[in-house]
Structure formats: C-alpha cells, structure tokens
C-alpha cells in the first residue's frame, strides 16, 4: 500500500509542473496567483499522502490544514493588493488626463 501512496505522490507532483510554468511565465498577476494557489492545494494533498506513508496521518493532516489556511489567506492578500493597485491606477489615470472645457 505504501508504494501506491508513493506513486500517487509522484503523479501529483508531476501534475504540478504546468503550474510552476504558469507561475514563471504567467501573462498576468492573476494567473500567477491562481497557479500558486493550485500548487498550495496540491501540496496539502501531498502532505496527507506523506502522512499515510509514514503512518502518522493525524499529524500530517494538521500540517496540511495549517498550510491550506495560510495558502488561502495569502491568495486573498495578494488578490486584495492587486485589486487595490488597480483601483489606484485607475484613479491616477483619470488625474493625468487634462480636463477639457467646453465653451
């Protein structure tokens, strides 16, 4: 049964490779955030699989839950930062345009 968990872990890690590529080459910041979030989710799954391999699932589930919570909070913080930056960028764009007066 341990070999099944090892093979499953390797396959999940291989499925993470496209997300690593998206993190590096993502055209937008949102693409990069989503890739980081997906990698974090798969890492939580890998932690539970490691717990199954080491016969300490209860300990690794705690680690996986803590990691998933930090991943979620980090994604929210990054999304809020990008959203705030886009709002500030929009308001600055309106300020830089000269006001036109109509006669």
Secondary structure, DSSP 4 states (H G I P E B T S, - for coil): -HHHHHHHHHHHHHHHHHHHHHHHH-SSHHHHHHHHHHHHHHHHHHHHHHHHHTT-HHHHHHHHHHHHHHHHHHHHHHHHHHHHHHHHHHHHHHHHSPPP---
